[in-house]
Amino acid sequence: MESHNKRTIHYSFKASETESDRIREKMKAAGINNQSAYIRTMALNGYVLKLDLSELHQAVRLLGSLSNNVNQIARRMNEHGSLYDTELDEIVDKQNQILDVMNQILSRLNPIGG
């Protein structure tokens, strides 16, 4: 990335009030406060993408929980040679939850990657 001091070329354009409002709304949604930085990013990259990753964090949490269950089952199998049906049911339930969350994420990302 170029240093601020090396930016010697000035770009300028006019916008209507409506366009200016939309630019400010998009800047706010992208979490960018500096208008020059926002416009430069848009011009160079074509878009600014800000993702809500809460569902992905939920999926990671579920995967961690599922891993713990699998480890408990492996330990029990090594120690006693048997396991409980409820443990398997819990794993299947967590797998279904993870699949649901992943499908939610994919459905939200599909319009972006279209």
N, CA, C and O atoms as a DFTB+ gen file, in Angstrom:
456 C
 N C O
     1  1       0.842      -1.173       0.000
     2  2       0.000       0.000       0.000
     3  2       0.884       1.231       0.000
     4  3       1.893       1.289       0.703
     5  1       0.492       2.216      -0.798
     6  2       1.273       3.434      -0.886
     7  2       1.090       4.303       0.339
     8  3       0.025       4.322       0.957
     9  1       2.133       5.015       0.674
    10  2       2.092       5.950       1.785
    11  2       1.239       7.154       1.414
    12  3       1.124       7.524       0.246
    13  1       0.641       7.757       2.445
    14  2      -0.197       8.950       2.247
    15  2       0.601      10.052       1.549
    16  3       0.049      10.792       0.735
    17  1       1.891      10.166       1.857
    18  2       2.739      11.208       1.277
    19  2       2.930      11.046      -0.225
    20  3       3.217      12.025      -0.914
    21  1       2.778       9.844      -0.743
    22  2       2.985       9.599      -2.174
    23  2       1.718       9.818      -2.983
    24  3       1.741       9.677      -4.205
    25  1       0.623      10.157      -2.335
    26  2      -0.637      10.409      -3.036
    27  2      -0.656      11.867      -3.486
    28  3      -1.039      12.761      -2.731
    29  1      -0.240      12.084      -4.717
    30  2      -0.138      13.454      -5.221
    31  2      -1.187      13.782      -6.276
    32  3      -1.336      14.942      -6.662
    33  1      -1.909      12.780      -6.742
    34  2      -2.916      12.993      -7.785
    35  2      -4.277      13.126      -7.128
    36  3      -4.662      12.296      -6.305
    37  1      -5.001      14.170      -7.494
    38  2      -6.307      14.453      -6.908
    39  2      -7.409      14.043      -7.888
    40  3      -7.345      14.366      -9.074
    41  1      -8.411      13.337      -7.388
    42  2      -9.592      12.985      -8.168
    43  2     -10.759      13.760      -7.592
    44  3     -10.820      14.027      -6.391
    45  1     -11.687      14.118      -8.470
    46  2     -12.847      14.880      -8.023
    47  2     -14.052      14.473      -8.850
    48  3     -13.922      14.185     -10.040
    49  1     -15.234      14.446      -8.223
    50  2     -16.462      14.190      -8.957
    51  2     -17.607      14.858      -8.238
    52  3     -17.510      15.165      -7.050
    53  1     -18.683      15.081      -8.947
    54  2     -19.872      15.685      -8.361
    55  2     -20.922      14.617      -8.133
    56  3     -20.990      13.626      -8.860
    57  1     -21.747      14.835      -7.103
    58  2     -22.822      13.905      -6.782
    59  2     -24.055      14.711      -6.389
    60  3     -23.951      15.835      -5.898
    61  1     -25.224      14.113      -6.617
    62  2     -26.468      14.740      -6.169
    63  2     -26.610      14.534      -4.661
    64  3     -25.858      13.765      -4.062
    65  1     -27.572      15.219      -4.055
    66  2     -27.830      15.035      -2.619
    67  2     -28.178      13.574      -2.326
    68  3     -27.705      13.000      -1.345
    69  1     -29.008      12.981      -3.184
    70  2     -29.409      11.581      -3.000
    71  2     -28.200      10.661      -3.076
    72  3     -28.050       9.762      -2.248
    73  1     -27.339      10.877      -4.061
    74  2     -26.129      10.063      -4.205
    75  2     -25.196      10.263      -3.000
    76  3     -24.608       9.307      -2.495
    77  1     -25.073      11.490      -2.558
    78  2     -24.227      11.788      -1.408
    79  2     -24.755      11.084      -0.153
    80  3     -23.982      10.542       0.636
    81  1     -26.074      11.099       0.019
    82  2     -26.679      10.396       1.156
    83  2     -26.379       8.901       1.085
    84  3     -26.052       8.280       2.096
    85  1     -26.492       8.330      -0.108
    86  2     -26.217       6.893      -0.275
    87  2     -24.759       6.572       0.013
    88  3     -24.451       5.542       0.613
    89  1     -23.860       7.457      -0.417
    90  2     -22.428       7.249      -0.151
    91  2     -22.188       7.241       1.352
    92  3     -21.484       6.369       1.862
    93  1     -22.765       8.202       2.064
    94  2     -22.592       8.269       3.519
    95  2     -23.187       7.036       4.207
    96  3     -22.601       6.507       5.151
    97  1     -24.348       6.583       3.736
    98  2     -24.969       5.371       4.301
    99  2     -24.072       4.157       4.100
   100  3     -23.885       3.357       5.017
   101  1     -23.518       4.021       2.902
   102  2     -22.655       2.881       2.606
   103  2     -21.351       2.956       3.385
   104  3     -20.827       1.931       3.820
   105  1     -20.826       4.158       3.563
   106  2     -19.623       4.327       4.373
   107  2     -19.888       3.868       5.802
   108  3     -19.090       3.147       6.401
   109  1     -21.024       4.302       6.332
   110  2     -21.387       3.930       7.704
   111  2     -21.552       2.418       7.827
   112  3     -21.062       1.809       8.779
   113  1     -22.246       1.813       6.856
   114  2     -22.455       0.360       6.879
   115  2     -21.136      -0.392       6.786
   116  3     -20.990      -1.467       7.368
   117  1     -20.168       0.171       6.050
   118  2     -18.865      -0.485       5.891
   119  2     -17.930      -0.178       7.050
   120  3     -16.856      -0.769       7.160
   121  1     -18.338       0.747       7.918
   122  2     -17.492       1.093       9.053
   123  2     -16.303       1.946       8.670
   124  3     -15.278       1.927       9.351
   125  1     -16.428       2.698       7.585
   126  2     -15.351       3.576       7.129
   127  2     -15.809       5.012       7.339
   128  3     -16.855       5.416       6.829
   129  1     -15.023       5.787       8.092
   130  2     -15.391       7.166       8.392
   131  2     -14.746       8.171       7.456
   132  3     -15.253       9.282       7.305
   133  1     -13.651       7.808       6.831
   134  2     -12.915       8.714       5.965
   135  2     -13.440       8.575       4.531
   136  3     -13.307       7.524       3.906
   137  1     -14.037       9.661       4.027
   138  2     -14.652       9.603       2.701
   139  2     -13.630       9.306       1.608
   140  3     -13.911       8.532       0.693
   141  1     -12.452       9.911       1.693
   142  2     -11.416       9.643       0.689
   143  2     -11.017       8.168       0.698
   144  3     -10.865       7.552      -0.357
   145  1     -10.850       7.610       1.889
   146  2     -10.482       6.198       1.996
   147  2     -11.578       5.313       1.414
   148  3     -11.295       4.334       0.723
   149  1     -12.830       5.664       1.696
   150  2     -13.945       4.868       1.181
   151  2     -13.982       4.919      -0.348
   152  3     -14.064       3.882      -1.006
   153  1     -13.920       6.119      -0.902
   154  2     -14.004       6.266      -2.367
   155  2     -12.797       5.616      -3.041
   156  3     -12.940       5.002      -4.098
   157  1     -11.610       5.744      -2.443
   158  2     -10.417       5.096      -2.999
   159  2     -10.580       3.577      -2.969
   160  3     -10.249       2.900      -3.941
   161  1     -11.085       3.042      -1.862
   162  2     -11.309       1.598      -1.750
   163  2     -12.308       1.120      -2.792
   164  3     -12.103       0.090      -3.433
   165  1     -13.386       1.868      -2.957
   166  2     -14.394       1.497      -3.948
   167  2     -13.822       1.558      -5.361
   168  3     -14.084       0.676      -6.178
   169  1     -13.050       2.586      -5.645
   170  2     -12.482       2.735      -6.991
   171  2     -11.454       1.642      -7.290
   172  3     -11.393       1.138      -8.412
   173  1     -10.662       1.283      -6.306
   174  2      -9.609       0.293      -6.535
   175  2     -10.112      -1.145      -6.464
   176  3      -9.642      -2.001      -7.213
   177  1     -11.051      -1.415      -5.581
   178  2     -11.493      -2.786      -5.362
   179  2     -12.863      -3.093      -5.940
   180  3     -13.217      -4.263      -6.092
   181  1     -13.630      -2.084      -6.261
   182  2     -14.943      -2.299      -6.855
   183  2     -16.060      -2.468      -5.854
   184  3     -17.227      -2.270      -6.193
   185  1     -15.727      -2.835      -4.617
   186  2     -16.756      -3.020      -3.605
   187  2     -16.100      -3.060      -2.229
   188  3     -14.899      -3.294      -2.094
   189  1     -16.915      -2.829      -1.227
   190  2     -16.504      -3.019       0.157
   191  2     -17.455      -4.046       0.730
   192  3     -18.673      -3.887       0.649
   193  1     -16.913      -5.083       1.299
   194  2     -17.722      -6.174       1.819
   195  2     -17.532      -6.258       3.325
   196  3     -16.422      -6.472       3.813
   197  1     -18.622      -6.087       4.049
   198  2     -18.581      -6.230       5.506
   199  2     -19.532      -7.360       5.861
   200  3     -20.738      -7.266       5.636
   201  1     -18.982      -8.417       6.413
   202  2     -19.774      -9.609       6.694
   203  2     -20.152      -9.683       8.159
   204  3     -19.359      -9.348       9.039
   205  1     -21.376     -10.125       8.409
   206  2     -21.807     -10.459       9.761
   207  2     -21.480     -11.937       9.936
   208  3     -22.109     -12.799       9.324
   209  1     -20.503     -12.216      10.766
   210  2     -20.016     -13.587      10.909
   211  2     -20.570     -14.274      12.157
   212  3     -20.003     -15.264      12.619
   213  1     -21.669     -13.757      12.706
   214  2     -22.206     -14.344      13.931
   215  2     -22.597     -15.807      13.732
   216  3     -22.383     -16.630      14.623
   217  1     -23.168     -16.141      12.574
   218  2     -23.541     -17.536      12.324
   219  2     -22.306     -18.420      12.208
   220  3     -22.321     -19.575      12.632
   221  1     -21.242     -17.878      11.636
   222  2     -20.009     -18.652      11.520
   223  2     -19.409     -18.906      12.899
   224  3     -18.908     -19.998      13.167
   225  1     -19.457     -17.907      13.770
   226  2     -18.988     -18.098      15.140
   227  2     -19.829     -19.166      15.845
   228  3     -19.298     -19.977      16.604
   229  1     -21.132     -19.165      15.593
   230  2     -22.018     -20.175      16.181
   231  2     -21.634     -21.561      15.676
   232  3     -21.599     -22.516      16.452
   233  1     -21.345     -21.678      14.378
   234  2     -20.954     -22.966      13.803
   235  2     -19.641     -23.456      14.416
   236  3     -19.495     -24.644      14.701
   237  1     -18.694     -22.551      14.619
   238  2     -17.417     -22.929      15.229
   239  2     -17.641     -23.410      16.662
   240  3     -17.026     -24.386      17.092
   241  1     -18.520     -22.729      17.405
   242  2     -18.833     -23.140      18.772
   243  2     -19.453     -24.541      18.772
   244  3     -19.104     -25.386      19.597
   245  1     -20.379     -24.772      17.836
   246  2     -21.012     -26.083      17.746
   247  2     -20.004     -27.169      17.378
   248  3     -20.068     -28.283      17.898
   249  1     -19.079     -26.845      16.486
   250  2     -18.046     -27.820      16.118
   251  2     -17.171     -28.155      17.322
   252  3     -16.801     -29.313      17.515
   253  1     -16.841     -27.157      18.127
   254  2     -16.048     -27.394      19.332
   255  2     -16.786     -28.299      20.302
   256  3     -16.200     -29.211      20.885
   257  1     -18.075     -28.041      20.470
   258  2     -18.895     -28.866      21.352
   259  2     -18.977     -30.296      20.824
   260  3     -18.888     -31.254      21.592
   261  1     -19.147     -30.433      19.521
   262  2     -19.207     -31.749      18.895
   263  2     -17.891     -32.500      19.081
   264  3     -17.887     -33.701      19.351
   265  1     -16.780     -31.788      18.935
   266  2     -15.461     -32.415      19.134
   267  2     -15.318     -32.933      20.559
   268  3     -14.789     -34.022      20.780
   269  1     -15.787     -32.154      21.516
   270  2     -15.740     -32.610      22.914
   271  2     -16.542     -33.885      23.095
   272  3     -16.093     -34.807      23.777
   273  1     -17.721     -33.953      22.496
   274  2     -18.555     -35.156      22.610
   275  2     -17.861     -36.364      22.003
   276  3     -17.876     -37.450      22.582
   277  1     -17.259     -36.179      20.847
   278  2     -16.560     -37.281      20.186
   279  2     -15.396     -37.749      21.051
   280  3     -15.159     -38.951      21.172
   281  1     -14.664     -36.806      21.655
   282  2     -13.550     -37.182      22.537
   283  2     -14.043     -37.968      23.751
   284  3     -13.404     -38.937      24.161
   285  1     -15.171     -37.558      24.325
   286  2     -15.734     -38.278      25.469
   287  2     -16.127     -39.701      25.086
   288  3     -15.900     -40.647      25.840
   289  1     -16.719     -39.835      23.907
   290  2     -17.122     -41.166      23.436
   291  2     -15.888     -42.040      23.208
   292  3     -15.879     -43.213      23.580
   293  1     -14.856     -41.472      22.602
   294  2     -13.630     -42.246      22.356
   295  2     -13.017     -42.699      23.682
   296  3     -12.566     -43.838      23.802
   297  1     -13.001     -41.805      24.677
   298  2     -12.464     -42.169      25.989
   299  2     -13.277     -43.302      26.616
   300  3     -12.713     -44.262      27.142
   301  1     -14.598     -43.182      26.558
   302  2     -15.465     -44.208      27.144
   303  2     -15.275     -45.551      26.433
   304  3     -15.231     -46.604      27.069
   305  1     -15.164     -45.491      25.100
   306  2     -14.958     -46.737      24.350
   307  2     -13.634     -47.385      24.753
   308  3     -13.560     -48.607      24.881
   309  1     -12.594     -46.584      24.952
   310  2     -11.293     -47.127      25.356
   311  2     -11.337     -47.701      26.767
   312  3     -10.698     -48.713      27.050
   313  1     -12.099     -47.047      27.657
   314  2     -12.136     -47.479      29.052
   315  2     -13.106     -48.633      29.290
   316  3     -12.785     -49.585      30.001
   317  1     -14.310     -48.543      28.685
   318  2     -15.366     -49.504      29.003
   319  2     -15.828     -50.355      27.826
   320  3     -16.522     -51.352      28.025
   321  1     -15.463     -49.988      26.628
   322  2     -15.880     -50.749      25.461
   323  2     -17.328     -50.531      25.068
   324  3     -17.852     -51.269      24.234
   325  1     -18.000     -49.523      25.654
   326  2     -19.397     -49.256      25.286
   327  2     -19.681     -47.761      25.415
   328  3     -18.884     -47.003      25.968
   329  1     -20.829     -47.361      24.892
   330  2     -21.255     -45.966      24.995
   331  2     -22.762     -45.906      25.078
   332  3     -23.450     -46.905      24.869
   333  1     -23.266     -44.738      25.381
   334  2     -24.700     -44.548      25.564
   335  2     -25.336     -44.045      24.272
   336  3     -24.747     -43.249      23.541
   337  1     -26.561     -44.527      24.006
   338  2     -27.293     -44.074      22.823
   339  2     -27.518     -42.566      22.852
   340  3     -27.536     -41.921      21.803
   341  1     -27.689     -42.005      24.040
   342  2     -27.927     -40.551      24.147
   343  2     -26.730     -39.762      23.642
   344  3     -26.894     -38.661      23.115
   345  1     -25.526     -40.305      23.795
   346  2     -24.330     -39.617      23.299
   347  2     -24.349     -39.549      21.780
   348  3     -24.024     -38.519      21.189
   349  1     -24.730     -40.649      21.160
   350  2     -24.822     -40.647      19.696
   351  2     -25.927     -39.701      19.222
   352  3     -25.760     -38.988      18.233
   353  1     -27.057     -39.701      19.936
   354  2     -28.156     -38.795      19.579
   355  2     -27.712     -37.341      19.676
   356  3     -28.077     -36.512      18.842
   357  1     -26.919     -37.043      20.704
   358  2     -26.438     -35.678      20.883
   359  2     -25.499     -35.272      19.746
   360  3     -25.546     -34.133      19.280
   361  1     -24.660     -36.182      19.306
   362  2     -23.760     -35.895      18.190
   363  2     -24.558     -35.644      16.911
   364  3     -24.288     -34.684      16.190
   365  1     -25.525     -36.493      16.633
   366  2     -26.359     -36.323      15.443
   367  2     -27.100     -34.988      15.508
   368  3     -27.211     -34.294      14.497
   369  1     -27.605     -34.623      16.678
   370  2     -28.304     -33.356      16.857
   371  2     -27.367     -32.176      16.595
   372  3     -27.745     -31.221      15.917
   373  1     -26.149     -32.242      17.131
   374  2     -25.189     -31.147      16.917
   375  2     -24.764     -31.076      15.452
   376  3     -24.566     -29.982      14.923
   377  1     -24.623     -32.206      14.798
   378  2     -24.296     -32.199      13.369
   379  2     -25.409     -31.516      12.578
   380  3     -25.140     -30.729      11.670
   381  1     -26.652     -31.818      12.923
   382  2     -27.786     -31.179      12.240
   383  2     -27.806     -29.673      12.491
   384  3     -28.109     -28.894      11.587
   385  1     -27.480     -29.261      13.730
   386  2     -27.421     -27.836      14.035
   387  2     -26.338     -27.148      13.206
   388  3     -26.549     -26.057      12.676
   389  1     -25.180     -27.795      13.099
   390  2     -24.083     -27.228      12.304
   391  2     -24.504     -27.118      10.841
   392  3     -24.251     -26.098      10.201
   393  1     -25.139     -28.152      10.310
   394  2     -25.604     -28.098       8.923
   395  2     -26.601     -26.966       8.720
   396  3     -26.548     -26.272       7.705
   397  1     -27.514     -26.769       9.675
   398  2     -28.485     -25.679       9.582
   399  2     -27.780     -24.319       9.553
   400  3     -28.110     -23.463       8.732
   401  1     -26.818     -24.127      10.443
   402  2     -26.098     -22.857      10.503
   403  2     -25.319     -22.637       9.213
   404  3     -25.330     -21.536       8.662
   405  1     -24.646     -23.668       8.732
   406  2     -23.885     -23.543       7.482
   407  2     -24.804     -23.217       6.299
   408  3     -24.443     -22.411       5.442
   409  1     -25.975     -23.831       6.248
   410  2     -26.928     -23.519       5.187
   411  2     -27.416     -22.083       5.285
   412  3     -27.622     -21.432       4.260
   413  1     -27.607     -21.572       6.511
   414  2     -27.985     -20.167       6.687
   415  2     -26.891     -19.244       6.150
   416  3     -27.171     -18.263       5.462
   417  1     -25.647     -19.576       6.476
   418  2     -24.523     -18.771       5.999
   419  2     -24.474     -18.792       4.473
   420  3     -24.331     -17.744       3.842
   421  1     -24.593     -19.973       3.881
   422  2     -24.541     -20.081       2.419
   423  2     -25.684     -19.324       1.753
   424  3     -25.483     -18.696       0.714
   425  1     -26.864     -19.373       2.328
   426  2     -28.002     -18.674       1.717
   427  2     -27.811     -17.170       1.792
   428  3     -28.256     -16.451       0.898
   429  1     -27.155     -16.676       2.844
   430  2     -26.896     -15.245       2.949
   431  2     -25.762     -14.826       2.026
   432  3     -25.768     -13.704       1.518
   433  1     -24.789     -15.704       1.799
   434  2     -23.669     -15.365       0.921
   435  2     -24.011     -15.564      -0.559
   436  3     -23.375     -14.954      -1.418
   437  1     -24.985     -16.390      -0.868
   438  2     -25.327     -16.692      -2.258
   439  2     -25.627     -15.444      -3.086
   440  3     -25.134     -15.349      -4.210
   441  1     -26.417     -14.472      -2.587
   442  2     -26.649     -13.272      -3.404
   443  2     -25.377     -12.479      -3.676
   444  3     -25.291     -11.789      -4.692
   445  1     -24.382     -12.565      -2.784
   446  2     -23.134     -11.827      -2.970
   447  2     -22.303     -12.457      -4.090
   448  3     -21.775     -11.759      -4.955
   449  1     -22.198     -13.791      -4.059
   450  2     -21.357     -14.489      -5.034
   451  2     -22.104     -14.855      -6.294
   452  3     -21.499     -15.212      -7.305
   453  1     -23.436     -14.765      -6.232
   454  2     -24.377     -15.036      -7.269
   455  2     -23.902     -15.699      -8.441
   456  3     -24.677     -15.954      -9.363
